[in-house]
Amino acid sequence: MANFAKSNVPQFSVDVYQNEYLPADGNEVNAIVTVTATGGGTIGSPVAAPQLYAPGQGPSAAVAIMVDCSGSMDYPATKMRNARDATAAAIDTLRDGVHFAVIGGTHVAKEVYPGGGSLAVADSATREQAKQALRKLSAGGGTAIGTWLRLADRLLSSADVAIRHGILLTDGRNEHESPEDLKAALDSCAGRFTCDARGVGTDWEVKEVTAIASALLGTADIVADPAALASDFTRMMEKAMGKEVADVALRVWTPVGTTIKFVKQVAPTVEELTGRRTEAGPRAGDYPTGSWGDESRDYHVCVEVPRAGIGQEMLAARVSLVVPQPDGSTQNLGAQGLVRAMWTDDMAASTSINPQVAHYTGQAELAQAIQQGLDLRKAGDFDGATAKLGRAVQLASDSGNADTAKLLAKVVDVVDAATGTVRLKAKVESADEMTLETRSTKTVRVKK
């Protein structure tokens, strides 16, 4: 384990779990890389640090709350009121000194507070003003989420802060702009701020909301009952206020002759990062991980190495952590982990699968089986859906993922979890199906 410890900087550590032994013809190395951040402070030069911290507070931050105000938010009438209350609760959770804005989203994006293309700075007066402004929110119009995100980006980028974060609430489908427009907005916002997305009720599109959160390295979830919005928004904002460093990247260096097959986050959720690589000098690439507070995440790194003879060994990859600096350079956070390969003719050594690698390979398959099963069910392929969801039940049971097992049991009748024998339920509540789909990528960690 390597640590990076300096006054006012979170301490990052990296642990690598793998079976480094390969058989004579073996050329694929798998490792689980656990990254842990503890403590708090800002990343950057000593000169910048005082500007980013007020005494006794966390890093400087800006938050934009995007509230769906389309016509469907009027049905039922309590939904808009719940959204207003939830936004007020989130505003109450803001730390003093945090920059913030509230955006009303329809087929256009409107500044609800403070207006004038600027951000407010949280204190008792601005919180009260913002909550007064929320009372004017009413439902009417369409849905074009890309316009909300672009306005959030403009507002958030107007503040010189360490952490930029968005919270987005929608209750419907993105019907008033093309999928291409939404994707273009996400592409332009990616890496500029992180965003948590929530779908309220059951009339929104799971794949749209999860794609927004995925592109902007945030979380996605369903709030089936609008009455639960306030507690959900409070939790989200508390978590956002706990972030201490933004734009952390996993830097993976590999020697000549090696190829990275994939890099994915596997805990707390499955998130594919392979296609997000940016080159970082000879044989090194950076994979974005977003903002960090006190937390730990796991990544699966798979590397293809040149075949070698028995008894030979090599460094297959070196994993470190970096953050960008204002001058365009990057600062290395000091923590690093080494992925190794060693060729052996000991069959027992070369065929044993590391428990962490086995566990997370199963969790990634679990997420995929759920998503494929639900897609097949919607397409009317009930045999295919039964097979995939049965496999999901088996994987959830094997890995001890009790939360996912409970969600699956609302969509299928489980005959035998151990063998994955299930029957599709004839009637499934929309909220239950959408909850399973939205949370399908949530994983459990390996039992130590």
JOZITA-V272468 format. One record per backbone hydrogen bond with DSSP energy under -1.0 kcal/mol. CO is the residue of the C=O (numbers start at 0). NH is the residue of the N-H. E is the energy in kcal/mol with one decimal. If there is no record, write none. Layout:
co-><CO;CO>
nh-><NH;NH>
e-><E;E>
//
This chain:
co-><5;7;10;11;12;14;16;19;21;22;26;28;30;31;32;33;34;35;36;37;44;47;48;51;53;59;60;61;62;63;64;65;66;68;69;70;71;75;77;78;79;80;81;82;83;84;85;86;87;90;94;97;98;99;100;101;101;102;103;104;105;107;109;112;119;121;122;123;124;125;126;127;128;129;132;133;140;142;143;144;145;146;147;148;149;150;151;152;154;155;158;162;163;164;165;166;167;168;169;172;177;178;179;180;181;182;183;184;185;188;188;193;195;196;197;198;204;205;206;207;208;209;210;211;212;213;215;218;220;222;224;225;227;228;229;230;231;232;233;234;235;236;239;244;247;248;249;250;251;252;254;258;261;262;263;264;266;267;270;272;273;277;280;282;283;284;285;286;289;291;291;292;294;296;297;297;298;299;300;301;301;302;303;308;311;313;316;317;318;319;320;321;322;324;328;330;336;338;338;340;341;342;345;346;353;354;355;356;357;358;359;360;361;362;363;364;365;366;367;368;369;370;371;372;373;374;375;376;379;380;381;382;383;384;385;386;387;388;389;390;391;392;393;394;395;399;400;401;402;403;404;406;407;407;410;412;415;415;420;420;422;428;429;430;431;432;433;434;438;440>
nh-><8;41;37;3;35;33;31;341;343;25;304;302;300;16;298;14;296;12;294;10;48;51;52;59;56;162;98;164;100;166;102;168;104;139;72;73;74;78;81;82;83;84;85;86;87;88;89;90;91;93;97;121;62;119;64;111;112;66;109;68;143;105;103;101;99;96;126;127;128;129;130;131;132;133;135;136;70;175;146;148;149;150;151;152;153;154;155;156;157;158;160;61;193;63;195;65;197;67;199;174;181;182;183;184;185;186;187;188;189;191;192;165;167;220;169;222;208;209;210;211;212;213;214;215;217;216;194;196;198;200;227;228;231;232;233;234;235;236;237;238;239;240;242;291;288;321;286;319;284;317;257;303;301;272;299;270;297;442;264;275;276;285;283;253;279;251;277;249;247;243;244;294;36;34;265;266;32;263;30;260;261;28;258;311;342;340;338;252;336;250;332;248;330;327;324;322;318;315;316;313;21;310;349;350;357;358;359;360;361;362;363;364;365;366;367;368;369;370;371;372;373;374;375;376;377;378;380;379;381;384;385;386;387;388;389;390;391;392;393;394;395;396;397;398;400;401;404;405;406;407;408;409;410;411;424;422;419;420;414;415;412;432;433;434;435;436;437;438;441;269>
e-><-2.1;-1.2;-2.3;-1.1;-2.3;-2.9;-2.8;-2.9;-2.8;-2.2;-2.7;-2.7;-2.7;-2.8;-2.3;-2.3;-2.6;-2.3;-1.1;-3.5;-1.6;-1.2;-1.0;-1.2;-2.3;-1.8;-2.5;-2.5;-1.7;-2.4;-3.3;-2.5;-3.3;-2.7;-2.1;-1.9;-1.8;-1.9;-2.8;-2.2;-2.4;-2.7;-2.5;-2.3;-2.4;-2.3;-2.2;-2.4;-2.2;-1.1;-1.8;-2.9;-2.4;-2.9;-2.6;-2.5;-1.6;-3.0;-2.7;-3.5;-2.2;-2.8;-2.8;-3.0;-2.6;-2.6;-2.4;-1.5;-2.4;-2.6;-2.1;-2.0;-2.4;-1.7;-1.5;-1.9;-2.7;-2.8;-1.2;-2.3;-2.2;-1.9;-2.5;-2.4;-2.2;-2.5;-3.0;-2.3;-1.2;-1.3;-1.4;-2.3;-2.1;-2.1;-2.4;-3.6;-2.7;-1.1;-2.4;-2.2;-2.0;-2.5;-2.5;-2.1;-2.6;-2.8;-2.0;-1.6;-1.9;-2.4;-1.2;-2.7;-2.7;-1.3;-2.3;-3.0;-2.0;-2.9;-1.6;-1.8;-2.0;-2.5;-2.6;-1.8;-3.1;-1.4;-1.3;-2.8;-2.1;-1.9;-2.7;-1.8;-1.7;-3.2;-2.2;-2.1;-2.5;-2.6;-2.5;-2.2;-2.4;-2.7;-1.3;-2.9;-2.3;-2.2;-2.2;-2.5;-1.7;-2.6;-1.7;-3.6;-2.5;-1.8;-3.2;-2.4;-2.0;-2.7;-2.8;-2.1;-1.2;-3.1;-1.8;-2.3;-2.8;-2.8;-2.0;-3.0;-2.1;-3.7;-1.8;-1.0;-3.1;-2.9;-2.9;-1.4;-3.5;-2.0;-2.1;-2.3;-1.3;-3.2;-2.3;-2.0;-2.6;-2.6;-3.0;-2.7;-2.6;-2.7;-3.1;-2.9;-3.5;-2.3;-3.0;-2.1;-3.1;-2.4;-1.8;-2.8;-3.0;-2.8;-2.4;-1.7;-2.7;-2.6;-2.4;-2.0;-1.8;-1.9;-2.3;-1.9;-2.3;-2.1;-1.9;-2.9;-2.2;-2.1;-2.7;-2.6;-2.6;-2.0;-2.6;-2.2;-2.3;-1.7;-2.4;-1.2;-1.5;-2.4;-2.3;-2.1;-2.4;-2.8;-2.0;-2.0;-2.1;-2.2;-2.1;-2.5;-2.7;-2.2;-2.6;-2.2;-2.0;-1.8;-2.1;-2.2;-1.7;-2.6;-1.8;-1.2;-1.9;-2.4;-2.1;-2.2;-1.1;-2.2;-2.2;-2.1;-3.4;-2.1;-2.8;-2.2;-2.1;-2.2;-2.8;-2.3;-1.7;-1.9>
//
